Amino acid sequence: MSGHLAARPPTVAVISATPASVEPARTALAEGFPEASVWNLLDDRLLSDAEAAGGLTPALSDRMLSLIGYAVHGGADAVLLSCSLYGPVLEQARREHGLPMQSSDQELFAEFSRRRFGSVLLLGHLAPAVQDSVNRLKRLLSATERAERTEVTGHTASGAAMAAAHQDLDALETSLAEAATPYLKEVDAVALGMFSLSPASAGVERALGLPVLSAPLLAARALRERFAAEAGDSRGGPR
């Protein structure tokens, strides 16, 4: 990074696909990347359009790439995506822009690999996003030779999207706990695969008696580490 950038707080652009993800991302960055200045960008049709299309399409990927480009050209020093479905877009974005970037659940998945649970239930409120997350977690575990010992199941929680949108924490906790209850004898841990679900993690953990991991704080800390490493690599020259 150049000297003038090092003299001011780094600007982290958080790109969200639902308003319910904005505050969890802000809270996580305040704890996990406290020196960052947060810039929120929201396209609140990214999820509904993906649901209507049955998942991530080339046109939607291009739309996210445009948002990332807007953030970069607007002065962002790092980018955090708060929507798990759009994480695969980051590989191309990193090649194009060369900035530290973090997907919402990349570090969450790494944490599951480190903790070596025998079975994981991944909860979400959008079926294409849940299936995408399950597939990517399985690929990660396979790459680390954990696939044969870890079962990954995905399930959508009815009512979770509405509860998150209305910031109704009680309803959100109830929706997620009820969705997980049929799997209690089969799983060792629960993953909340969307930022918007993360405020319920502690309550759901109490209700289920199982470890419940959520993504925002892990992502914020990972982005801070990535930013520090890349800033160190480029010290003494322009970005």
Secondary structure, 3 states (H helix, E strand, C coil): CCHHHHCCCCEEEEEECCHHHHHHHHHHHHHHCCCCEEEEEECCCHHHHHHHHCCCCHHHHHHHHHHHHHHHHCCCCEEEECCHHHHHHHHHHHHHHCCCEECCCHHHHHHHHHHCCCEEEEEECCHHHHHHHHHHHHHHHHHCCCHHHCEEEEEECCCHHHHHHCCCHHHHHHHHHHHHHHHCCCCCEEEECCHHHHHHHHHHHHHHCCCEEECHHHHHHHHHHHHHHHHHHCCCCCC
